[in-house]
Amino acid sequence: MNKLRKGLDVLVATPGRLLDLYGQGAVKFEQLQTLVLDEADRMLDLGFSRELDAVFAALPKQRQTLLFSATFSDAIRALAGALLRDPLSIEVSPRNSTVKSIKQWLVACDKKRKPELFCHLLKKKRWGQVLVFVKTRKGVDQLLAHLLAQGIRADAIHGDKTQPNRLRALARFKLAEVQVLVATDVAARGLDIDDLPQVVNFDLPTVAEDYIHRIGRTGRAGASGEAISLVCADEVELLAAVEGLIRQTLRRVEESGFEAEHRVPATAAGGTVVKKVEKTLSPKAGERASKRRFYR
């Protein structure tokens, strides 16, 4: 707070903490020239809108505002247009696209066998360091326990862990003290790890844009990378949403011994699910026992 009162050239802050310090008189905005919203699509989400409104009200009207993000939905673009005056859009890659140097593929499997399948691929493919994304904090802890029980060096990051614990886990991963780092989407943005070869989506994200942020942890600075998704039948709608966003269909790989009992329906270009329905006819309709019909 003493450093803030003396003045700074650059201040990095979360909206809530910034407002707290502003309320205590530790930071003033009279000379502020530029406001940057990093990960702007998430910052402009409804969860932050009230805090950001308060921040905007405290800032000088005459300023430059910059929004940075790897993904922008139509809703966020519309909201940004309302916040900015005559905004200029600069895109260094096609909208909501993935890096071409990242090899993407998926393995269809049953949900209950995902931990076993992951350990199998880890050993079979001889993966080095792997960043694994799991949907929930509980799921992170369960997978971590499974890996440790298998003698695999692993650690975890999620929202229930303290910041020192998160930093310690990340430092251990960067130093190769652990082979596998299991995380929720708290690690999907802003995490920079040199030469990370593999990212695994143990669960597909509920928000399709997070897929781009997740796999963007590999294939950075011109390096190549690999992104593997373990997909079960009840995730097919999430899969279709991801494929529709990135405008490509992920290559499916069958892993011997892990064939899914509950098959993952096929998906098609544009993010649609191709469902297969088996219809049984009565004997009066003919001797045919069943008829298959395909539709989108």
N, C-alpha and C positions, 0 to 999 in steps of 0.2 A: 504493500500500500504506500510505503514511503517513496518507492521508485515511481509509482504511478503519479503521485503528487508532484514530483520533480519534472515529469514530462517524458514521453517516449515517442520514438518514430513509428514503431509497429507494436500493436497489441493484439494478441490472439486470445479469444475468449469464447465461452459459451454464453448464450443470451441471458440465462437466469443469473449467473454469477456476475456478468457485466452490469446488469440492472441493480444487483445488490451493492456493488461497489459504487455505482453512480448515486444510489440513495444515501450512501455513507459519506459522499463528497470526496471519495478517494480518486475519482476519475472525472474529468470534465471534457466536453466535446466541442468547445467553442472553435478550436483551431483544426478540427478534423476535416480532412480533405477527401478521403476515400474509404468507403465501406465495402468489404468483400464478404460475400456469403459463400463459403465453401460447402460442397455437397448441398447445393441450393435446393435440389428437388426434395431432400429430406428436411432441410431447414424451413422450407415453405409449407411443409405438411401441417395439418391442423393442430398437431401437438405443440408446435412452436409459434403458431400464428399470433396468439395473444402477447407472448413475450416480445416477438419481433415488432408488433405494433407499438409497444411501449418504447423499444429501442429507437425505432424510426421517429417517434414523437420527440425524443430527447436530442436527436442529431440535428446539425445545421441543415437547413433546406437546400443550401447550395453545396453540393458534394457530388462526387462520382460514385456510383454503385455498380459493383461487378458481381455477377453470379457465375460460379464455377460448378460444373458437374459433368459426369460421364453420361448421364441419362437425363432426359427431360420429357415428361409426358405432356400431352396437349393441355391438360388441366393446369399443370405448373407453368407452361408457357403463357397461358392466358392470365394467370395470376401475376407472373413476372411483368407482363405487358401493362398491367394495372399499376404496378409499383414504379415502373421506370418511365422516363420521358424520352421518346424517340430512341429506343434501344437499338444497339447494333449487335447482331448475332454473328459470332465467329465459331465455326465448327472445323476442327482439325481432322475429323474423320466422319464418315456417314453417321447419321443419327441412330442412336441406340445400337451400335454395331460392336462386334467383338473383334479382337486383334487376330489377323490372319495367321500369325505365327503360333497361335494356340490351337493344338489339336484337340477336338472335342468329340467325345463319344459316350455312350451310356451302356449300362448292363441292366437288363430287366431281372428282377428277383423278388422273392417274397419278403415282406417287411421283417419278419422274425429272423431271417437269415442274413440280414445286412451286416451285422458285426462279423459273422463268420466269413462272409464274402470279402469284406474289406481286408481282413487279416490274410486271407488266401491270395488276393491280388497283391498285397504288400510284399508277400514272400515270393510269389511267382514272378512278378514283374521286376523284383529287386529294386523297388522304389527307394530313393534316398530320403530326403525330407519331404513331408507331405503335410499340407494344411487341409484340414477336414472341417466342412461346415455342417452343423446339425441344427435343426429347426428350434429346439427348445433348450433351456438351461438344464432341465432334468435329463434330456437326451444326451447332452454333452457329458454330464457326470456319469451316466450309465455306460456310454461308450468308453470313456476314460478308464473306468473301473475294469471293463472287459480287456482293454489293451494292456493295462498294467498286470492283470492276471495272466496274460499270455507272455509276459516278460518283455513287452515292447516298451521302449522308452517314450513316454508321452506326457503331455501337460495340457492344460485347458485354460480358455479365456471365455468368460461370459459376464453378464451384467451383475450377477450376485457377488462376484469377486471384487475385492478392493483394488484400487488403482495400483498400489505397490505389488500386489499379487499378479495382476495382469502384466505389469512391466517386467516382473521377474520371469514369468512364463515366456514372454516374448523374447527376452534376452537369452534365456536358455535355448530357445529354438534357433535364434540367429547364430549362437555359438555352437550349434549342432550337439548340444548336450542332450537334447531330446530329438527323436526322429519324427514324431507325429505331434502336431498341435491341433487340438480339437476346439472349435469355437462356434459361437453363434454369429449372427450378422453384425455384432459389435466389432468384429475384425474384418468385415467386408470392405470397409472404406478407409483409406488413409494409411493402411498397413503396407509398408515398403520393406520387402525382404529380398536381398540380392540373390539372383539366380535360383529362385524357388522353382523346382522342376514340375511339381504336381499340385493340383488343387482337386479335392474330391468333394462332391456334393453328396454327402451321406443322406441328406434329405434335400429335396428341391425347395427353393424359397417360396413363400406364399405371395411375395411381390416379385413379378417377373424381372423388373429392373435390377433387383438385387443379384440376379444371376450374372449380369454383366460386371457388377462391382466385385463379386466373389472371384470369378475366374480371372479378373484383371490383376489379381495378386501375383499371377505367374505371367510369363511372356512380357516382362517389362524391359524398357530401354533397349528394344530390338532383339532381346533374347527369345528363344523358343520355349514353349511350355505345353502342358497337357492338362486338360480338364475332364474329369470322369464323373459321371452321375450314376448313382445307384437308385433305380426307379422301381417302385412297386405299383400295383394296379390302381390303388386309390390316389396316386399322384398324377394320373394321366392328364387331368385338366390343367394341372400346374405345368406339366411338360408341354402341352399344347400352347399355353400362354407364353412360355419361354421361347419356343420355336417360332411363334408368331411375331414376337418382339424382335428376335435376331434375324428373322427372315431366312431361316434354314432349318432343315430337319436333321436332328442329331443321328449319327450313325449308331446302329444297335449292334452290340457284340454279345453273343451267347457264350456264357462261361460253363463249360462242362461240369456237371455235378451240382449246378446251382440253378437249373431251369425252374422258372416260376410255375407253381401250381395254379396261381391266379394270373393268367396272362395279361400283360399290359397291352391294351388295345392300340392298334396302329394309329399313327397321326399323319396328317397330310400337310402339304405346303399351305402357308397362311394361318397356321395355328388351329386347325380343326381336328377333331377326334373322329376316326373312322370306326364306328361301333359295329360289332358283328352279333347278330341276334339269330338264335336257332329257334324255329317255330315248328311245333309238332302238330300234324294234321290228323284228323279222325280217320278211321279205316274207311268210312263212307266216302271220303274225298278221294279215295284211291288207295292203292297198296303202299304208296310211298310213306315211309315212317316220319320223315322230316324234310324240311325245306330250309335252305339258308338264304337269308336276304341281307344285303349290305346297304347301308345308307349313311349319310352324313348329317 
